[in-house]
Amino acid sequence: MRKLLQLFIGVCVLLAGANIPPAAWAQTPIILDPQVFDWLKSNISPITHLPYSFYVPRKDRSKIYGLMGSAESVKGSIERMITHEGMDIYDGAVYQIVLAMAGGRDNLDRASLVDRYYWQGAVGDTWNIRAGYPINTFIYDPKHPDRVSSDNNRFGKRGFIFRIIDADGNYLVTDPLDGNKYLPGFPDGSRLHWVDWKPVAGENAWVVIAAMQLYHKKPDSIELKLSQELARAAMILQSPIGGIRMAPLGTDRTLSKAEAAYFTAGDWWYNHISTENNISWYAAFRMLYQITGQVKYKHAMEGIQRYLRFVWDPQQGYFAQGAYCINGRWVKDHKNFALDVQTWSIACLGPEKLDAWFGPGAAWRIWQAGRRHSGVFDKQGGLLGVGYTDEHDRISVEWSAGAMVALMELFRYYQSTDPARAARALRDKDSMRRSMEGLHYDISPTLAAYSYSSRRGWIPFGWNSHDPRVMSLASSGWMLFVDAGFNPFWLL
């Protein structure tokens, strides 16, 4: 297992172009920014002790929630309830990995608590958070619907966890904008209730990544059993081209007219593959293979490798967003450029593997494509951060942090063979790191966090970025990864 770079916070912002070998700063203990780390630990539900994905300062809540739509807006109401009390399980995984990095019995126990909810399959009034057949009717194998169960008593045979759950464990909710409990036109009845029931592959991969990080630090059967159960469901969703489908049949989606010509609302997700989801599952399977030695996880990785070769665009020098199946034929999805796909490919697969697959310098060209498509620059041409897709006027803190992790991989890889590239990678990393302080906010004298993004706006992958006054668990956790020199795609 390779060594991971670990830096002291505040000492780790290297000078642009500095040629400092990793050995000089690879074995220092992980010291986390105490203000951000303490905020991460404190921004949890007082009921379940699960973390919230977001935090909105009380004085800004009416304005922030108002930006999400009127009190009569169904979409606005749903977005507000997720922002107010939701936990995206990917965000929860980032929280767990940070706690695993920090170590210590209390932190590891806090992290493991999340997996115990997942294993029991219920949180508070939400009595089932596992998607399968027949209780909530999600089908992973059309020929054998009962192969993956939603029965919480069928341990080891259950399906994915829903991607966003109510961290307080509430099923019935209240609109935080005005305290309203009823809204005409709300799905399945006017009483406001939790409605996001999407068992998405990528988020579940991160549950496994976090559980494996925990298991590696403190072996516990819950983490291993949960990981193997979710991996089983993912392997059942592995397509003929090797990629893991986005979600089982039955995962609902509002379709555009163009989509409705080819898909039904419940099969859109099943007939799509996300490259980002598969990069995440590659890391998850790799960790399971490293820990268990079971060859089925190696075979699953090999399938994903075939898929990644399929979605590689040699002319553009980057990976397509995904693929979709029409009339039995899989085709690349080139609709939108996905920045995270590019940076995560470098961080997860590593520059050496990418160069071996696609030719010398492929990893560098991937980063240059990301920079060109999504970079946000100052007047002098310095890189301030990256956005989500083809854009140059919005910064995602989380995706910029992912880019910084990738850049450190490029720096390490090229420093002996191409010092000029290594210096450029480090310069971009340092430039972004300095810029992120503009999206770092003091919540109190002892607590601080990072914004979700620099402005509110629609993201073409299906959600909105937030006003910078919305603090983010994912952003804050990834910035702790950056400052610790830690790559979460690899075991601690």
N, C-alpha and C positions, 0 to 999 in steps of 0.2 A: 504494500500500500504506500502510495507516494506521500511525501511530507507536505503539509499544508502550511502556507505562510501565516504567521501570527504576529500582529504588531501591537505595540502599546498605543492606546488612544492618545491622540495629540502629538505623538512622536512619529507617526506613520505617514504623514503627508510629505512625500519625498520631493526634492527639488526637481523641476522639469529637466529631463535629460540626464539625471544622475544615473550612473552605472554602478549601482550598489548590488552585489550579489545576494540572492535570497538567503544564503547561509548566515549572513550577518544579522538577519532579523527573523529567522524562521522558528527559533525555539524559545522565544520569550513567552511568558504566560499570557493567557487571554485576559485582558483588562477591558471591561466594557464601560462606556460612558455612563456614569451612575445615574445622571438625570434621565436619560432615555431608557435605560434598563429599568429603573424604578417605576417610570411611567408605564412601561410595558406590563410590569407585574401588577400595577394598581388599576389599570383600565380593564377590570373584570367585573362580571356580574356578581352582585352581593348574594344572589340566590344560588347559582350553580357553581360559581367561581370559574366559569369559562370566560375566555377573553372576548372583548368586543372588537370588531374589525375597525371601528372608527371612534373618534371622539370629537364632539362639537362643543366648544366653550359655551357655557350657559348664556352669556350675554349676546352671542351671535346666533342662537338657535332659530329664532323667528325668521331672521333674514336668510339664513342658510336653507332652512326647510322650505321657505317660500320660493326659493330659486328652483325647487324641484317640481313646482306646479301648484295650482290652486287647491284649496281644500276639497273641491269637487272633482279633482283629477284622480282617476284610479291609478294611473302610472305613477303620479306624484306620491300618492299615499303609500304605494308599495315600496318605492325608493326610500321614502322617509322611514318606514318601519325597519328596513334593512340597515340603513345608516344609523338609526337610533339604537337598535338592540340586536342586530344580526352579527353572526360570526361565519364568515366564509371559511370553510375547513382548510383551504390553502393558507389563509392568514393564521388560522390556528396552528398549522404546521410550522410556520415561520416562528411563532411564539414558542412552540415546543423546542425547536432547534436552538433558539437563543438560550433558553433555559438549560438545554443540554450542554451548550458551549460553556456557560457559566459554571456548571457543575455544582456539587454540594447536594446533600440529601434533600433539603427543602425545595430547591429548584427542580431537581429530578422528580420529586413527588408531585409538584405542581404540574409538570409537563405530562406525567403519566396519567394524571386525573382525566385529561382530555380523552385519552385512549380508552379509559374505563367506561366513559359514556358511550363511545363508539361501539365497544364490545357488548355492552348491555343492550344497545340499540334504541335507547329512549333518552329524552331529556325533558324532565318536568312533565308538562301537559302534552308534549309532543311524544306520543307513546310509541311511534315507530319512525326511525330516521334511516332505515335500511331499505333499499329498493330492490324488489324481486317479485316473485310470483308465489301465491296468487293474491296476497293481501292487498298490495297496491299495484299489482299487474304491470310490472316491467319485465320484458322478455329479452334475455341475452342470447339464447339459442332458439330460433323459431321452430326447429324440429323437436326440441325437448324443452318446453317452457318451464317445467318444474325443476330444471337443472340448477337454477339459482333461485333461492328462496327469499321471501320477505318475512318469514316466520322467525322471530327473534330467538326461538328455542332451537333452531337448526344451526347450531354453531358449526362454523367451518364451511357451510354451504350458502351463506347469505350473500347479498349483493352489495353494490356500492352504497356509500353514505350520501345523502343529499348534499349538494354543494354549499348551501347556505342554510344554517339553522338559527333559530331564535336562542341567543345565548342565555336568556332568562328562563328558557323552557316554556315560554308562553305559546299557546295556539291562538287564543283570542287576544287581539292587540288593540292599541289605541293610537290614533294618528297623533304624533308628537307636535304637529303644527298647531292644532287647536283642541286637542283632547277628545275629538270626535270618535265615536265607536261604531257609527253606521254610515254607509255610503251607498246610495242607489247605484246599481250597475256594477257593484263589486263582484268578482267571480264567485259563484256558488253561494250566493246569499249576501245580503247587505251588511251583516255584522262583520266588522273587520277581523280578519284572521290571517294566519301565515299562509302564503300561497306559492312560495318558491320550492317546487318539488322536482329538482333536476339532478339526477345522479350522473355527474359528468366525470369522465375518465381522468382528466388532468388533475383536478382537485384531489381525487382519491389517490393518485400517484404520490402526491405530496404528503398525504396521511402516512403512506408507507415509508417515504423518505424520512419523515420525522420519527416514526416509530423505530426504524432501523438505527437512526442516530442515537436514540435513547437506549435501545437494546445493546448497542455497542459500548455505551458508557456504563450501563447497569442492567444486565440481562434480566428480563422479566417475561414470563410466558405470555402475558397479555399482548405485549408489543409484537412478539413473533407470530402468535396465532392470528392476530388481527391482520398483520401484513400478508401472511400466507392466504388468508381468506379473501382479501381484496385482490391480491395477485391472481388468484384462481378465477375470479369474475372477469378480470381484465384479459386473461388469456383466452377465455371463452369468446370475448369480443374481438379477438385478433382476426383481421381480415385476410383474404387470400393474398393481398400484396404486402402483408406483414405488419401493417399499422393497426393499432388499437382504435376501434371505433369510438366516437365521442361519447356515446351513451347508449343504453339499451333501447329497444323498441318500447314505445309508450311514453317517451319523454316529450312533453308537449312543446310546441313552438308556434308563434304567430307567423304565418308565411306571407311573403310578398306574392304578387300575381305571377311573377316569373317562377318562383319556387313552387307554387301550387300546381304548376303544369307538370312537375316531375315528382313531387313528394306529397305525402300527407303530413298533417301536423305532428303525428306521433312517430313518424319514421325518418324525419329530417336528420336528427342527431345520429341515428343508427347508420345512415348512409353517408355520413361525413367522417373524415379523419382530420384531426388537428395535429399539425407538426409539433407545435409546442407541447401538447398532451403527450406525444410519443417520446419527445426528449425527456420529459419528466419520468415516464415509465421506464425508459432505458436506465436512468439512474436508479430507480427503485428496484428493478430486476437485478441490476449489477450488485446492489447492496445485499439483496437476498441471496444471490449466488455466492458472494464473498463469505457470507455468514453461515449458510447452510450447506453449500457445495452441491445443491441439487441441480442436476443438469437441465431440468425443464426451464429454469430461469435463464440459463445460457441460451437455450433455443429461442426463448421469447425475445431476448436481446438480438439474436441473429435475424429474427423476423423484422424487428424494428429497423435494423441496419438496411435490410432490403427496401423497406418503405422509404427511408431517408434518401437512398440512392434514386428512388423513383421520383421524389419531389425536388431533387436537386436541379437547378437551372444553370447549365454550364455557360450559357451566353451572358446571363446577368451576374453569375457568380454568387448566388445565394439560394436559400431554400424557399419553396413556395409555402404559402400559409397552410395549405392542407390539400386534401383530395376529396372527391365525392363520387358516388356511384350512380350512374344513370343507365337503366336497361342492362344491368349486369356488367357494365364497363366502368372501370375507375379512371378518372381524369384528374389532372392537377387543378387546384383552385388558385388562380392568379388574381382574384378580385382585389385583394388588398395586400400591401406589403406589411409584414408583421415584424417589428423590430425585435421583440423578445425572442422570436424563433432564432434569429441570427446570433444574438449575444449568448443565449442559453446553449446553442449548439457548440460554441467555442468553450464555454465554461464546463459543460457536461461531457462532451466527447473529447475535447482537448485539441489544440492546434496540430499536434503530431498526427493524430488519427485523421483529421480532416485533410491535411496535406497528403497523407498516404492514399486516401480515397480519391481525391479530386485534383491532385497535382500540387507541386511545390507552390507555396504562397496562397493556397486556397483559403486558409483561415484568415489571413490578412485581408484578402479580397472581400470576405464575408463582412469583416468589420468596416471596411471602407464603404461597402454598400449600405450598411446600417447608418453610418455617419452621414453619407450623402442623402439618404432618403429621410432621415428622422432627426438629424442634428439641429440643435438650436445654438446659434453662435452670437458672440458679442461683435462690436464694430471692428475689432482688431482681428477677427477670425478665430478667437479662442472658443473652444467648445464648452458650452454652459450646461448641457444635458441633452437628453434625447426624449422624443415623444413616443407615440404608440405606433404610428404608421407614416404615411407620406405627409409630413408636416414639419414646420420649422418655427412654430410660434407657441408651443406648449411643451412643458417639461413634466415628465413623470419621474418622481423621486425614486420609486421602486424600480422602474425599468432603467433609469440612469445608474442606479446601484448595481443592477445586473450587468450593465455594460462595463462598469468599473471592475467587477469580478472577472469578466471576460478579458479585459485589457491587462489585468495582472497575469492571466494565463499567457497572453501573447508576449508580454514582457519577459516572462520566465523562459518561454520557448525560444525567442529570437535573440536573447541577449548575447549568446555565444556565437550564433551563426550570422546574425544580421543586426549589429548594434544600432544602426540608424532606425530600423523599424522598432526595435525595443524602446529606444528613446522617444519615438513618436507615440507609441502606445502609452508610455508612462506620462508623457506630457498631456495627452487627452484625459487620462485617468485623474491626474492631479488637478487639471483645470475644472473638471466636473465636480471633483470633491470640494474644491473651494466654493463653487457656485451653489452647492447644496445648502450652505449655511444661510442663504437667503430664503430657504423654505424650512428652516429650523425655528421652532417657536418655544419660548418659555411659557409653560402652563402655570407654573408657580415657582417660588424660589428654589424648589428642589426637584421639580419635574419638567421635562421637555420632550418634544416629539417632532416628527417631520410630517409635513403636509403630504396629502395624497398626490397633488399635482399643482401646477402653477395657475391653472384656470379651469373653470367648468366648461364642459363641452362634450358632444357625442363622440364616442369611440366606435369605429365601424365593426368591432367585434362583438358589440351587443350591450354596451353599458355606457354610463357617463363618467367622465372625470369630474373631480370636485373642485369647488372653490378652495383656495389655499388655506382658508380658516378651518378646513376639515382635516384633522390629524388622522394618520393611518398607521395601523399596526404593521402592515406589510412594508410600508416605506421605512418605518423606524427600525424594524427588524433587519431589513436588508442593509441599511446604513451601518448597523452594528456588525454585520458580516464584513462589510467593506473595511471598517476600521480595525477589525480583528484579523484581516487578511485571510478570511475563511471562505472557502467555496462549499456551499451546502450540498452540491451534487455528489460530493465525495465523503466517505465516512470520516468522522472526527478522529 
